[in-house]
Amino acid sequence: MINLNLITDLPTLEQINTDNGRFYAASDGSIEAPGYPSVTTVLGADPSKAEGIRKWRERVGEEEANRVSHVATSAGTAVHQIMEDWILQQEPKTKPMPIHVAKARGLKNFAEIYIDNVMLVEGQLFSHELRTAGTVDLVAEWQGKPAIIDWKTSRYPKKRNYITNYFKQEAAYAVMFEERTGIKIEKLVTLIAYEDGNQMFVEEPDEWVDEFKKIREMYDTQLQSDLSSEGASANA
């Protein structure tokens, strides 16, 4: 049984969904509306990611791309819920599909071997330094060291150089968690469940924090450009 040492005194964040992405404001007033952009919204400013998605959609066609995206989102949501219920030792609210149970089983095997002393499950975090917020899958000890742990689902195994945005996302959460709690994160762990197996990637936070900061700057530049374009259109 995995031990729970949950942190329960963090500010509650209000999620604000807009046409320009997801934002978070804080219940204690420390983040004012319109709030900080989510980590995934910021990472969307990465031109290489946007270009890769565009080429993929062109290659497979809009209808197939939408179908695959819907299936992937549904699987990710279901597996995340299974893992949340299991970690928190609570009864599931709905009966999951067998394919999602099978994917979660491999993640549970990793967790039983490596994870203990859970501090956050689906925890809301933010950083004034990064001016970013988000919801982390899991913060716990990984082989005795504080870690950001991310559950992922996929149709196929992933190559490390194709998932660097995962590591940047986790590094942002590491900064947020230390800023909010004073506890330094020592590992970033990505656990991927695909149809025929599972993968584990373990990274060092310091190797990826600066990479996230670069994209955060890209996001600001892109946002200012979009606002300028909107202002020019309004005045035309």
C-alpha positions as CSV (number, residue, x, y, z in Angstrom):
1,M,0.0,0.0,0.0
2,I,1.3,3.4,-1.0
3,N,1.5,5.9,1.9
4,L,-0.4,9.1,1.7
5,N,1.1,12.3,3.2
6,L,-1.1,14.7,1.3
7,I,-0.5,18.5,1.4
8,T,-3.9,20.1,1.8
9,D,-3.2,23.8,2.5
10,L,-2.4,25.1,-1.0
11,P,-4.6,27.8,-2.5
12,T,-7.5,26.7,-4.7
13,L,-7.3,27.8,-8.3
14,E,-10.2,28.8,-10.5
15,Q,-9.8,27.4,-14.0
16,I,-10.8,29.9,-16.8
17,N,-11.1,28.5,-20.3
18,T,-10.9,31.0,-23.1
19,D,-10.4,31.0,-26.9
20,N,-6.8,31.8,-26.2
21,G,-6.2,28.8,-23.9
22,R,-6.7,27.9,-20.2
23,F,-5.9,30.3,-17.4
24,Y,-5.9,30.0,-13.6
25,A,-6.7,32.6,-10.9
26,A,-6.2,32.0,-7.2
27,S,-8.8,31.9,-4.5
28,D,-6.6,33.9,-2.1
29,G,-6.1,36.7,-4.6
30,S,-2.4,36.0,-5.2
31,I,-3.2,35.6,-8.9
32,E,-5.7,38.1,-10.3
33,A,-7.9,37.6,-13.3
34,P,-7.3,37.0,-16.2
35,G,-4.8,34.7,-14.4
36,Y,-1.7,32.8,-15.3
37,P,-1.8,30.6,-18.4
38,S,-1.7,26.9,-17.9
39,V,1.5,25.0,-18.7
40,T,-0.1,23.3,-21.7
41,T,-1.3,26.7,-23.0
42,V,2.3,28.0,-22.8
43,L,3.8,25.0,-24.4
44,G,1.4,25.5,-27.3
45,A,3.6,28.5,-28.3
46,D,6.4,26.1,-29.2
47,P,6.6,26.4,-33.0
48,S,8.1,23.0,-33.5
49,K,5.1,21.4,-31.7
50,A,2.5,23.4,-33.7
51,E,4.2,22.5,-37.0
52,G,4.4,18.8,-36.1
53,I,0.7,18.7,-35.3
54,R,-0.2,20.7,-38.5
55,K,1.8,18.2,-40.7
56,W,0.2,15.2,-39.0
57,R,-3.3,16.6,-39.5
58,E,-2.5,17.3,-43.2
59,R,-1.2,13.8,-43.6
60,V,-4.1,11.8,-42.1
61,G,-6.9,14.3,-42.9
62,E,-9.1,16.3,-40.6
63,E,-11.7,13.6,-40.0
64,E,-9.2,11.0,-39.0
65,A,-7.1,13.5,-36.9
66,N,-10.3,14.5,-35.0
67,R,-11.2,10.9,-34.4
68,V,-7.7,9.9,-33.1
69,S,-7.6,13.0,-30.9
70,H,-10.9,12.2,-29.4
71,V,-10.0,8.6,-28.7
72,A,-6.6,9.7,-27.2
73,T,-8.3,12.3,-25.0
74,S,-10.9,9.9,-23.8
75,A,-8.3,7.2,-23.0
76,G,-6.1,9.8,-21.1
77,T,-8.9,11.0,-19.0
78,A,-10.1,7.5,-18.1
79,V,-6.6,6.2,-17.2
80,H,-5.9,9.4,-15.1
81,Q,-9.1,8.8,-13.2
82,I,-8.3,5.1,-12.6
83,M,-4.9,6.1,-11.2
84,E,-6.3,8.9,-9.1
85,D,-8.8,6.6,-7.5
86,W,-6.2,3.9,-7.0
87,I,-3.6,6.2,-5.4
88,L,-6.2,7.8,-3.1
89,Q,-7.6,4.3,-2.2
90,Q,-11.1,5.3,-3.1
91,E,-13.9,3.5,-5.0
92,P,-14.3,4.5,-8.6
93,K,-17.3,6.6,-9.4
94,T,-17.8,4.9,-12.8
95,K,-16.9,1.5,-14.3
96,P,-13.9,2.0,-16.6
97,M,-13.6,0.2,-20.0
98,P,-11.4,-2.9,-20.0
99,I,-8.9,-1.3,-22.4
100,H,-8.3,1.6,-20.0
101,V,-8.0,-0.8,-17.0
102,A,-5.3,-2.7,-18.9
103,K,-3.4,0.4,-19.7
104,A,-3.6,1.5,-16.0
105,R,-2.4,-1.8,-14.8
106,G,1.1,-1.2,-16.1
107,L,1.3,2.2,-14.5
108,K,0.2,0.6,-11.2
109,N,3.1,-1.9,-11.5
110,F,5.6,1.0,-11.8
111,A,3.9,2.8,-8.8
112,E,4.0,-0.2,-6.5
113,I,7.7,-0.6,-7.1
114,Y,9.0,3.0,-7.1
115,I,6.4,5.3,-5.5
116,D,5.6,6.2,-1.9
117,N,4.7,9.1,0.4
118,V,2.2,10.8,-2.0
119,M,2.0,14.6,-1.5
120,L,-0.3,15.7,-4.2
121,V,-2.8,14.0,-6.6
122,E,-4.2,16.1,-9.4
123,G,-2.8,19.1,-7.4
124,Q,-3.2,22.7,-8.5
125,L,0.0,24.7,-8.5
126,F,1.3,28.0,-9.7
127,S,4.6,30.0,-9.9
128,H,5.0,33.7,-9.7
129,E,8.5,33.2,-11.1
130,L,7.2,31.4,-14.2
131,R,3.8,33.3,-14.3
132,T,2.3,29.9,-15.1
133,A,-0.2,27.5,-13.4
134,G,-1.5,24.1,-13.9
135,T,-2.6,20.7,-12.4
136,V,0.0,18.1,-11.8
137,D,-0.8,14.4,-12.0
138,L,1.2,13.3,-8.9
139,V,3.9,14.5,-6.5
140,A,5.4,11.7,-4.5
141,E,8.7,10.1,-3.6
142,W,10.2,8.2,-6.4
143,Q,12.8,5.7,-5.0
144,G,12.9,8.0,-1.9
145,K,13.3,11.3,-3.8
146,P,10.6,14.0,-4.3
147,A,9.4,13.7,-7.8
148,I,6.9,15.1,-10.3
149,I,5.2,12.0,-11.8
150,D,3.2,12.2,-15.0
151,W,0.8,9.6,-16.4
152,K,0.6,9.4,-20.2
153,T,-1.2,7.2,-22.6
154,S,-0.2,6.5,-26.2
155,R,-1.0,4.2,-29.1
156,Y,2.7,3.4,-29.6
157,P,6.0,3.5,-27.7
158,K,7.6,7.0,-27.6
159,K,11.1,8.0,-28.5
160,R,12.7,10.3,-25.9
161,N,13.5,13.1,-28.3
162,Y,9.9,13.2,-29.4
163,I,8.5,13.9,-25.9
164,T,10.8,16.7,-24.6
165,N,7.7,18.9,-24.0
166,Y,6.6,16.3,-21.3
167,F,9.9,17.0,-19.5
168,K,9.5,20.8,-19.9
169,Q,5.9,20.5,-18.5
170,E,7.1,18.5,-15.5
171,A,10.0,20.9,-14.9
172,A,7.5,23.8,-14.7
173,Y,5.6,21.8,-12.1
174,A,8.8,21.2,-10.1
175,V,9.4,25.0,-9.9
176,M,5.8,25.6,-8.9
177,F,5.9,22.9,-6.2
178,E,9.1,24.2,-4.6
179,E,7.8,27.7,-4.7
180,R,4.6,26.8,-3.0
181,T,6.0,24.3,-0.4
182,G,9.7,24.8,-0.1
183,I,10.3,21.1,-1.0
184,K,12.8,20.7,-3.8
185,I,11.9,18.2,-6.6
186,E,14.8,15.9,-7.5
187,K,13.3,13.8,-10.3
188,L,10.9,14.2,-13.3
189,V,9.2,10.9,-14.1
190,T,7.1,10.2,-17.2
191,L,5.2,6.9,-17.2
192,I,3.6,6.0,-20.5
193,A,1.0,3.2,-21.1
194,Y,0.6,2.1,-24.7
195,E,-1.5,-0.7,-26.1
196,D,1.2,-3.4,-25.9
197,G,3.4,-2.2,-23.0
198,N,4.7,0.6,-20.8
199,Q,7.7,3.0,-20.7
200,M,9.5,4.9,-18.0
201,F,11.6,8.1,-18.5
202,V,13.4,9.7,-15.5
203,E,14.9,13.1,-16.0
204,E,16.7,15.8,-13.9
205,P,14.6,19.0,-13.3
206,D,17.6,21.4,-13.8
207,E,18.1,20.1,-17.3
208,W,14.6,21.3,-18.4
209,V,13.6,24.4,-16.4
210,D,15.5,26.8,-18.7
211,E,13.9,25.1,-21.7
212,F,10.5,25.8,-20.3
213,K,11.5,29.4,-19.6
214,K,12.5,29.9,-23.3
215,I,9.0,28.8,-24.4
216,R,7.4,31.0,-21.8
217,E,9.2,33.9,-23.4
218,M,8.0,32.7,-26.8
219,Y,4.4,32.7,-25.4
220,D,4.7,36.3,-24.3
221,T,6.0,37.3,-27.7
222,Q,3.3,35.5,-29.5
223,L,0.6,36.9,-27.2
224,Q,1.8,40.5,-27.8
225,S,1.8,39.8,-31.5
226,D,-1.7,38.5,-31.4
227,L,-2.9,41.5,-29.4
228,S,-1.3,43.9,-31.8
229,S,-3.0,42.2,-34.8
230,E,-6.3,42.3,-33.0
231,G,-5.8,46.0,-32.3
232,A,-4.9,46.7,-35.9
233,S,-8.0,44.8,-37.2
234,A,-10.2,46.7,-34.8
235,N,-8.9,50.1,-36.1
236,A,-9.0,49.2,-39.7
